[in-house]
Every structure is written in C-alpha cells, then in structure tokens.
Amino acid sequence: MLFDQIKNYLVETAGVDPQKFENPELKVADLELDSLGLVEMLFEIEDKYGFQIPDPMIFLPMSFAEMVASINTTVQEHTASQLPVASH
C-alpha cells in the first residue's frame, strides 16, 4: 500500500518512469530526484499521516524498497497503523 502510494506520487508528480519500479534493486538515487523532489515526496507522506521525518537525506543511499520499509516503520510508530509493504 505505502509502496504504491509513493510510487504513484513519484510517477504522477515527479515524472519518474514507472518501469524503474520493476527493478527490485532500484536505488533512491536512481530516481533522479533532487533534494527538493525527495523532500516534497516525503511531505506528502508526512501530511497524510501527521508526523515529520527528521532527516530525509538518510534515504539517498537506500534502495527504494528499504526506503519504503523505513517509512512504513516510522508511520507505524507514529500512528499505530499496520500498513502492509507491497513487494514488487
């Protein structure tokens, strides 16, 4: 669910090629987002779930799947929500 939310945002708003997400080894850096693009994407998550991610730059060296898992953990910690992380 969170995977798809972030993916859809990046495809629709940031113009990321949807085929990139077919690669399970996709790195956040491979999304070719500038720091503002990354922060804007995270703002969407923060606004939706009502918390702030303290250091968005920690995600740059991660794979996309690792970033989603990390955000999912943070969402769960702040909302007591059980968001499934879709695997692709």
N, C-alpha and C positions, 0 to 999 in steps of 0.2 A: 504494500500500500504506500508506504513512505517512498520506496524506490520509485514507484510510478509517479507519485506527486512531484518529486524532484526532477525526474526525467522529463515529464511533461512540461514543467516550468522551463527547463533549460532548452527544450526543443522549441517551444512556442514563444518564449520571451528572449532568450539569448541566441537563438538560431543555431543551436548545436545540431549536427547531423544525427538523426535518430539511429542510424546504423552503427554509430560508435558504441551504443549501449549493448550491442550484441556481443561485444568483446568482454569476457568475464575478467580480463586483466586490465580493463580500462583504468587509467590513472586520472585523477582530478586534473592534473596538469595538462593532460591530453585534450581536455575540454576546451582549451584555448580561451579560458575566461581571464579577463584582467582582474585585479584585486577588487575593483568596484563591482564587476559582474558576480564574483563569488559572494561578496557581502550582500548584494541585492537578493541573490538566491536564498541566502540564509535568513535575511529579513522576512521573506515570505514564510519560512518555517516558524521563525520566532513570533511573527504576528498571529499565525494560525494557532499556535499552541501556548502563547503567552509567557515566553521566557527569552532570555538573551544568551547567545553563545559567546563566551568571553573572548575567544581568540580564533577567528575564522581562518587565519593563515595556517593553523595546525593541519588543515585538510589538504593542503597543496601536495605534500609528498605521498599521500594515501592513494589507494585505489578507490574508484568510485564506490564499490561495494563496502569497503572499510569506512568511508565517509558516511554512507547511509547507515551502517550499523552503529557508528559512533553517535550520529544524530538521533537515531532511534533510541539508544540507551539514554541520552540526555532528555528526550521527550518523555520517556517512561519515568525517569527520576523526577521530573517536574510536574507531571500530570497524572501519575499512577495509571497511565494508559498502557494497554498491551497492543502496540502496533506490530503487525507482522512485517518482517522484512522479506519482500519478494526476492527470490533468487532468479537470476537470468543467466 
